[in-house]
């Protein structure tokens, strides 16, 4: 579905990604983990068109994404949820959802999609007239997810959905992510919360200093000593013992 | 008492004109982060188009005012793709506000020179769009001034309704709050920037047309208004549309009423005295700096 091959990207002359490759199959959850500065968010921004890659190939359903702007990605069936949700804090919940369907051609389709979002996240309907910035952290993430679903994407890119959330909200957000995946949506999730992403992902990529450090199933990753030490916080002794 | 009422009415009319001008300037700043020094030249363009429509082509006044707004709108549509976007592309990012200030100062001077070259430096007289005096108790106000207030009120109400309920209006507000997230909604930033600039200067163009019969028309007619609009924008809170509206009325009424207590030579200084005071006491303005809500 999504293929990223040998992508180099960054900010001006600062090259962050130095030949990263990954792929997302239809209907799967793919996690990307790695230390701060590894290039995880840069990878998502490059895939979604915020950054133009210096080199490499990015295709979505066999169509090249290189050179496309973020607003064009939506038309292809991909959605993006920024770190902390990227909400329009001073606008109401309902206005945020309407903007999620900015690209939809008909008003009827928009109304139906927004209604479906309220069905999926009933608490948002109660808060529909509140400014998005006044919602709790968990509700804000729910709104960000609901808004990204209004155009019914086939692939959703999520940048650290658990960042700065209390544990009970993290569970709620991941329950929603799993439910979305069960309905057929493919997700590419960049995450700092390694345990959480390993519990839901079908495949995991580890980035380190802008390059691929691991690619495989979560169970394989748990068996890799170096990765366990670096990303699961296990001690050297335990790792050697294991 | 009569003169107090008269000055109050004139102040409200003046406030309506300032609002038409300053709300457009504030809208542009709130969305593009550009302080448009050339805003007054679009006011002048509006006046010149009305002059051409009424005096040279003998068209009906309504058509003349619509043409003024439309002309300024179309010129405004060209500013983003021809000036601002190339600058952003060249730098690889959105530059500091000061660079936009210099850019639009250049545009202002170029537009003034162009108007001078095409229309000459003479004061062009435009006949009133409506004639007569509206009697209000013991005093009266010309229908031309009433027209300024009525049209300003209608246009500003339409702008606020557009921003509140229209799909593109929501997009304008979204871009002002979070341009990156707006792109993820499928919003084409360049289109929204162009639309916002065009809408903002179209308001100035209509203002120029409505005021042409009162001010006459010459190339630099809008420049003093631009400077005053900066004071209004700061008073209201940079980028705050409701603040700009409120500040316009305050400055309009204050300027009009101040001549009751001080010589009229002080009239033009009032706005700037208020601006300096506000900057010193409340730098964020009356309603605070905010995105276009």
Interface residues (C-beta under 8 A of the other chain):
Chain A: X12 X48 X50 X69 X70 X71 X74 X75 X79 X80 X81 X82 X86 X87 X88 X89 X90 X91 X95 X98 X99 X100 X102 X103 X147 X148 X151
Chain B: X92 X167 X170 X171 X173 X174 X177 X178 X180 X181 X182 X183 X184 X185 X186 X187 X188 X189 X290 X291 X293
